[in-house]
Amino acid sequence: MYHTHIVLVRSHHPGNLGSILRAMKNFGVCHLSLVSPRFELDHPDIKKMACGAENLLSRIKRHSHLSEALALSHLVVGSTRRIRFQKNRRHWHPCELRKWIKGQPARSRVSLVFGPEEAGLTNDELSLCQKIVTIPTRQDFPSINLAQSVMILLYELSQLKGDGNLLKSSHQQKQATHRQLESFYRHWEEVLLGIGFLDPQNPYRIMNQFRELLSRAQPTMREVGLLRALCRKVLWASKT
């Protein structure tokens, strides 16, 4: 089975956190990270809305940056309805997401990332996600409450319980983590800037395409190490 990890970025409303804890307990999920929350964890609305899931409060981890919260993740999914800001990337339907995850190694750590209630995830934050999922709604009333969005995606992933590609499970320890991939992307960007391949004023357009490519490839730790060795060699050659 997969290890599901909920990540809330700059969440504003403590009541939503309580409702999310309740949904997590409904589906047997216990890992949650808060990135720069706008409230304290002793706010009374949290316990009020948790309805018996208050014990999960002690397991919450707090981070200053999204990259920290995702460091040990293998699969990262960002939830957004801001299609116009990410029109060059494919937006996955929740049931498509389930099929994609099903093909990944069992025991993968799957992080579901949700932005603040008012504005959602920024483009920079979405660039850290391997996949973007959008819950389909009516165009004249598209906004969904944060806790409802979390519950919908948790339900989809709950259908994978006991599933997973067991043939790949022995390969799991070699799968590259988010931290390792981000280190490679920084190294690769340095190389591409050094040889004049990227526009220094807007490196993100091309770099996001490389992120998409690596996301599809799902490289192992060894493969990422090989790519970084290539980066070091190119940097050395460009300076001699």
C-alpha positions, 0 to 999 in steps of 0.5 A: 500500500501507499503512505499518504501525506497531506501538506497544507500550505499557508492555510488560514482557517483553523476550522478547515484543519479540524475538518481535514483531521476528521477526514484523515481519520475516516480514511486511515491517514495520519501524516500531515504537514503544515507549511507556514500556517496562519494560526496556532494549533491550540485554536479552539475551532480545530478540536471543534471540527475534528470531532474525535480526530484530535489525537492526530494533532500531536503528529502534525509537523510544521515547516517554513518551506514547502520543499522541506515538507516534501523532502522525503516524498516519492510522488508529489501531487498539487491540487489546484483549480487555477488552470489558466495559470498552468495551461502548459501542464496537464491537469489530471482528473482525480480518477486518473491520478489514482491510476497513475499512482497504482502503477508506482512502487508499493510503499511509495510516499505520496504527498497531496499538496493544497494551497491557502483557501483564498488563492491556492498554490503559486506557480512556483509551488506547483512547479515542485509537484510532479502532477497537478490534479483539478477536481471538476466542478461547474464553471459558474461556481468552481471553488471547493472548500479546502477540507472537501478537496482533501476528502475527495482526493483521500477517497480516490486514494483509499481505493488503492488500499492493499493495491500497488505494484508489488513487482516494483516494491523491492525497487522502492529503496532506490527510488529518488526522493523529492529532495534528491530531485530538487538538488539535481534540478538546481544543479542542472539549472546551473549547468544550463545557465552556464552554457547559455541554454537558459534565458537568465531572465526566465529560466523557469519556462524550460526548467519546468519542461525538464521537471515534467520529463523527469516526472514521467521517467521516475528516476532512481537514486542511482540514475539521479546520481548519474545525471549529477555526475554528468552535471559536474563534468559539464561544469568542469569542461565549461570552465577549462 
